[in-house]
Amino acid sequence: MRAEWEIERKFVVTFLPEGLLDTRQPVKVRQGYISSDGERQVRILDEGGNYTMIISQGFGHKRQDTRMAISAEQFEQLWPLTQYMRVEKQRYRIGFFGHSLILDVFAGHLEPLMLVEVEFDSEMNSRQFLPPDFAEFEVTHRREYQNVHLAKFGLPDTLAMVSCQY
């Protein structure tokens, strides 16, 4: 089990540049919340067959995550506890000027939402980051775009303000 501070920024993807995903293989992600209380959540994650339980504290661009590997059997035993608090998506990792973008294309009740997040090693690097053109609407500090909120309540009303073109 390890605890780490994560510094990240998150953006709504308004369009996908032609050919961006043509040579990239997505990873199927299933994420479910066992508990959510304010700024603390307990979730389980299946990222392409890698199973993890994560306890998160904090909100916005900086939070502490404690991660623990779990078995596929443990994941499947816990999965029913996440009913009505789940997110499913296809995840792409994209290199971008020395950064690794994580592009999530949501499925099911969260379609057509696409979000890109970028993790940083310092707050200064986070502030200096210029996002790609297709990620122009920053939602780092918008609760309705946090995965736990999406899992509980679905698509944000503010998504209507953003033109999602594919």
Residue pairs with C-beta under 8 A, 6 or more apart in sequence:
1 66
1 67
1 68
2 66
2 67
3 64
3 65
3 66
3 67
4 64
4 65
4 66
4 67
5 62
5 63
5 64
5 65
6 62
6 63
6 64
6 65
6 119
7 61
7 62
7 119
7 120
7 121
7 122
7 123
7 125
7 126
8 61
8 117
8 118
8 119
8 120
8 126
8 140
9 61
9 117
9 118
9 120
9 126
9 129
9 131
9 138
9 140
10 115
10 116
10 117
10 138
10 139
10 140
10 145
11 115
11 116
11 117
11 131
11 135
11 136
11 137
11 138
11 139
11 140
12 113
12 114
12 115
12 135
12 136
12 137
12 139
12 145
12 159
12 162
12 164
13 103
13 114
13 115
13 116
13 134
13 135
13 164
14 134
14 135
14 136
14 137
14 162
14 163
14 164
14 165
15 134
15 163
15 164
15 165
15 166
16 114
16 134
16 166
17 133
17 134
20 94
20 134
21 92
21 103
24 92
24 93
24 94
26 90
26 91
26 92
26 105
27 47
27 48
27 90
27 91
27 92
28 46
28 48
28 88
28 89
28 90
28 91
29 45
29 46
29 47
29 48
29 87
29 88
29 89
29 90
29 91
29 104
30 45
30 46
30 79
30 86
30 87
30 88
31 43
31 44
31 45
31 46
31 86
31 87
31 88
31 89
31 147
31 151
32 43
32 44
32 78
32 79
32 81
32 82
32 85
32 86
32 87
32 151
33 41
33 42
33 43
33 82
33 85
33 86
33 148
33 151
33 152
34 42
34 43
34 44
34 78
34 81
34 82
34 85
35 41
35 42
36 42
36 85
36 148
36 152
39 57
39 58
39 59
39 63
40 55
40 56
40 57
41 54
41 55
41 56
41 148
42 53
42 54
42 55
43 53
43 54
43 56
43 82
43 147
43 148
44 51
44 52
44 53
44 54
44 70
44 75
44 78
44 79
44 82
45 51
45 52
45 53
45 54
46 75
47 91
48 91
49 72
50 69
51 69
51 70
51 71
51 72
51 74
51 75
52 67
52 68
52 69
52 70
53 67
53 68
53 70
53 74
53 78
54 65
54 66
54 67
54 68
55 65
55 66
56 63
56 64
56 65
56 66
57 63
57 64
58 64
59 141
59 143
59 146
60 140
60 141
61 123
61 126
61 140
61 141
62 123
70 78
84 152
85 148
85 151
85 152
86 151
87 106
87 110
87 147
87 150
87 151
88 106
88 107
88 108
88 110
89 104
89 105
89 106
89 107
89 110
90 104
90 105
90 107
91 102
91 103
91 104
91 105
92 102
92 103
92 104
92 105
93 100
93 101
93 102
93 103
94 100
94 101
94 102
94 103
95 101
96 118
96 132
99 118
99 120
99 129
100 118
100 119
101 116
101 117
101 118
101 132
101 135
102 116
102 117
102 118
102 119
103 114
103 115
103 116
104 114
104 115
104 116
104 117
105 114
106 112
106 113
106 114
106 115
106 150
109 154
109 155
110 150
110 154
110 155
112 164
112 166
113 150
113 155
113 159
113 164
114 164
115 139
115 145
116 131
116 132
116 134
116 135
118 129
118 131
120 126
120 129
131 138
137 162
139 145
142 156
142 158
143 149
144 150
144 153
144 156
144 157
144 158
145 156
149 156
150 156
